[in-house]
Amino acid sequence: MISWLFAKSITNAANLGLAFGLVGGVAYAAYYLGFAVAGWVIYKMRTVGGFRSIHHFLETRFGKSAMVLFSLLICFRLFNEVWSNTMVIGSYFGGVGDVAYYAAILVFTVLTLAYSLKGGMSSSILTDVIQMAFFGVLITVILLAILPRVEYDVAPILTSGEWTLATGGNLLLVAILQSFSYPFHDPVMTDRGFLSDPKTTLKAFMWAAPIGFICILLFSVVGVYGGIAGVEGQAPVEVAKLLGGPILLVMNFIMITSAASTLDSTFTSFSKLAVVDLGGGARVQGEVGEGASLIRTRANGESGTEPSFDENDEVIVSKGRIAMIVITILGTVPVFLNPEILSATTVSGAMVAGLAPVFCLWWLKVPPLSFWLSVGFGLLCGFILVFGYWPDWLTVSTGKYADLLGVTLVEVVGCFALYLLPLLFRRK
């Protein structure tokens, strides 16, 4: 769950709280329903279908070309995760163009890469535990700083905003609908679905949904308070300034914690994608599944019951480390450019809506054409929205995110219909 508390996500949660009140926080937190959806689907895919990874499922059912397209989609996501999170860190040390801004980004990125290279997924999971505890302490400190400012009266916070479509309701419905597709294009989440035994994994995913929802909702209170106090701009920064230097430092720490937990997972997921899923370089070792040999190296002389490493495993790990370095360099380049230019390339929830029937109806034996029709229609609708050509007559509400809600509704109906259409003709 901590790996989904991106620095960018908690910034967005606070900004939505500032813009729409508590409604905005609930809307953004609704995306964490995706943990429950992904957890249940992955549990069934492993226990009933016998699949070892998302890529194993796609290649088995729809062919290698479908698996490659899916890999390209998540490559774009992982690429954007690097610069979008590190830029948040830089903003706490200086403005764009300042030496301190770029120095903070580079130092933070290199330090995160260093421990990721050392231990891969095991380092990522170990630091996740530390970062989760740290996040809990820091958010408590921030809330305790806010409550005296409102004289311990939570009524203004609970009643902030209006529960209408135009004032945050659009995004709430979008988040609920996209929860059935969005998590499956995020290897930071799905890679963890194949590490432990199925029952342990299912419990972890089911707990992550409500805990993640609560964490995001609590952090949105920062923005809600900012609205009450009348601040403008980036809610976390402005509210932290309002609360004083120590809280600004705490806010800085919480962003570093969240960004690091995402960044090390991004490095590990890209490593697995490049070497295991696309490169076919790992052995399957029991329940652990594909990529087991990337979880831990034995270079530090650890003993235990884990499988021993041979020369081939060491080659795989070396390639994985090279992949981490590559994504670090490529993902950092946009920091020195204008990131707004690249924002259109982000694989948004709208673009991957076609994955919903692919995974939520995973047990149906459909022809490969179903995958291409569903995913293709989702990508088409997403690009139309990104480039500003979505027709007004296909929107069902007004206000911010009305277009996003319109395209999401069309995608849900269209993608499921197109996914099932070849099955209907095949039966005939």
NORLINNOR-V787919 format. One record per backbone hydrogen bond with DSSP energy under -0.5 kcal/mol. NH is the residue of the N-H (numbers start at 1). CO is the residue of the C=O. E is the energy in kcal/mol with one decimal. If there is no record, write none. Layout:
# NORLINNOR-V787919
NH/CO/E
NH/CO/E
This chain:
# NORLINNOR-V787919
4/1/-1.7
5/2/-1.1
6/4/-1.7
10/6/-2.4
11/7/-1.4
12/8/-2.4
13/9/-2.6
14/10/-1.9
15/11/-2.4
16/12/-2.7
17/13/-1.9
18/14/-2.0
19/15/-2.1
20/16/-3.1
21/17/-1.5
23/20/-0.7
24/21/-1.0
25/21/-1.1
26/22/-2.4
27/23/-2.4
28/24/-2.1
29/25/-2.4
30/26/-1.4
31/28/-1.4
32/29/-2.0
33/30/-1.8
34/31/-2.0
35/32/-1.2
36/32/-0.6
36/33/-0.5
37/33/-1.9
38/34/-2.9
39/35/-2.7
40/36/-2.1
41/37/-2.3
42/38/-2.8
43/39/-1.9
44/40/-2.1
45/41/-2.6
46/42/-2.1
47/43/-2.6
48/44/-2.4
49/44/-1.6
51/45/-2.3
57/53/-1.9
58/54/-2.3
59/55/-2.7
60/56/-2.0
61/57/-2.4
62/58/-2.8
63/58/-0.6
63/59/-1.0
67/63/-1.5
68/64/-2.4
69/65/-2.2
70/66/-2.3
71/67/-2.1
72/68/-2.1
73/69/-1.9
74/70/-2.0
75/71/-1.8
76/72/-1.9
77/73/-1.5
78/74/-2.7
79/75/-2.6
80/76/-2.1
81/77/-1.8
82/78/-1.1
83/79/-1.0
84/80/-2.0
85/81/-1.3
86/82/-2.1
87/83/-1.9
88/84/-0.6
89/85/-1.3
90/86/-2.2
91/87/-1.7
92/88/-0.5
92/89/-1.5
93/90/-1.8
94/90/-1.2
98/95/-2.5
102/98/-1.7
103/99/-2.8
104/100/-2.4
105/101/-1.6
106/102/-2.5
107/103/-2.6
108/104/-2.4
109/105/-2.4
110/106/-2.4
111/107/-2.3
112/108/-2.1
113/109/-2.4
114/110/-2.2
115/111/-1.5
116/112/-1.5
117/113/-2.6
118/114/-1.2
119/115/-1.6
120/116/-2.5
121/294/-0.8
122/119/-1.2
122/295/-1.9
123/119/-0.6
124/120/-2.0
125/121/-2.7
126/122/-2.3
127/123/-2.7
128/124/-1.7
129/125/-1.5
130/126/-1.4
131/127/-3.2
132/128/-2.5
133/129/-1.8
134/130/-2.4
135/131/-2.7
136/132/-2.2
137/133/-2.0
138/134/-2.4
139/135/-2.7
140/136/-1.5
141/137/-2.0
142/138/-2.3
143/139/-2.2
144/140/-2.3
145/141/-1.2
146/142/-1.4
147/143/-2.5
148/144/-0.7
149/146/-1.0
150/146/-1.0
150/147/-0.8
151/148/-1.4
152/147/-2.9
153/150/-1.7
154/152/-0.8
158/154/-2.7
159/155/-2.2
160/157/-0.9
164/162/-2.0
167/164/-0.5
168/165/-0.8
169/164/-2.3
170/165/-2.5
172/168/-1.8
173/169/-2.3
174/170/-2.1
175/171/-2.8
176/172/-1.9
177/173/-2.3
178/174/-3.0
179/175/-1.0
180/177/-1.3
181/178/-1.8
182/178/-3.5
184/181/-1.1
185/182/-1.4
186/183/-1.3
187/185/-0.6
189/186/-1.4
190/186/-2.2
191/187/-2.3
192/189/-0.8
193/190/-1.2
194/191/-1.3
195/192/-1.0
196/192/-0.6
201/197/-2.4
202/198/-2.5
203/199/-2.2
204/200/-2.2
205/201/-2.4
206/202/-2.4
207/203/-2.3
208/204/-2.0
209/205/-1.3
210/206/-0.8
211/207/-1.9
212/208/-2.6
213/209/-2.1
214/210/-2.3
215/211/-2.4
216/212/-2.4
217/213/-2.3
218/214/-2.7
219/215/-2.1
220/216/-1.8
221/217/-0.7
221/218/-0.9
222/219/-1.4
223/219/-0.6
224/220/-2.2
225/221/-2.9
226/222/-1.7
227/223/-2.2
228/224/-2.0
229/225/-2.6
230/226/-0.9
231/226/-2.5
235/233/-0.6
238/234/-2.6
239/235/-2.8
240/236/-1.8
241/237/-2.2
242/238/-1.8
243/239/-2.0
244/240/-0.9
248/244/-1.9
249/245/-2.1
250/246/-2.1
251/247/-2.8
252/248/-2.0
253/249/-2.3
254/250/-2.4
255/251/-1.8
256/252/-2.2
257/253/-2.8
258/254/-2.2
259/255/-2.8
260/256/-2.5
261/257/-2.0
262/258/-1.5
263/259/-2.9
264/260/-2.5
265/261/-0.7
266/262/-2.2
267/263/-2.4
268/264/-2.1
269/265/-2.7
270/266/-2.4
271/267/-2.1
272/268/-2.3
273/269/-2.5
274/270/-2.8
275/271/-2.4
276/272/-1.9
277/272/-2.2
278/273/-2.2
280/276/-1.6
281/275/-1.9
285/283/-0.6
285/289/-0.6
286/284/-0.5
288/285/-1.1
289/286/-0.9
292/289/-1.3
294/291/-1.8
295/292/-1.5
296/292/-0.6
301/298/-1.8
314/310/-1.8
315/311/-1.7
316/312/-2.0
317/313/-2.6
318/314/-2.2
319/315/-2.3
320/316/-2.3
321/317/-2.1
322/318/-2.0
323/319/-2.2
324/320/-1.8
325/321/-1.9
326/322/-2.3
327/323/-2.4
328/324/-1.9
329/325/-2.2
330/326/-2.7
331/327/-2.5
332/328/-1.1
333/329/-1.3
334/330/-0.6
335/332/-1.4
336/332/-0.5
336/333/-1.7
337/334/-1.5
339/337/-0.8
341/338/-1.8
342/338/-0.6
343/339/-0.8
343/340/-0.5
345/342/-1.6
346/343/-1.3
348/346/-1.5
352/348/-1.1
353/350/-0.9
355/352/-2.0
356/353/-1.7
358/354/-0.6
359/355/-2.0
360/356/-2.9
361/357/-1.5
362/359/-1.4
364/361/-1.7
366/364/-1.5
370/367/-1.8
371/367/-0.6
371/368/-0.7
372/368/-1.5
373/369/-2.5
374/370/-2.3
375/371/-2.7
376/372/-1.9
377/373/-2.1
378/374/-2.0
379/375/-2.4
380/376/-2.4
381/377/-2.4
382/378/-2.3
383/379/-2.5
384/380/-2.2
385/381/-2.1
386/382/-2.6
387/383/-2.3
388/385/-1.4
389/384/-2.6
390/384/-0.5
394/391/-1.4
395/392/-1.9
400/166/-0.7
402/399/-1.5
405/401/-2.0
406/402/-2.3
407/403/-2.7
408/404/-1.9
409/405/-2.3
410/406/-2.1
411/407/-2.4
412/408/-2.5
413/409/-1.9
414/410/-2.9
415/411/-3.3
416/412/-1.5
417/413/-2.0
418/414/-2.6
419/415/-2.1
420/416/-1.8
421/417/-1.4
422/418/-0.7
424/420/-1.6
425/421/-1.8
426/422/-2.3
427/423/-1.9
428/424/-1.6
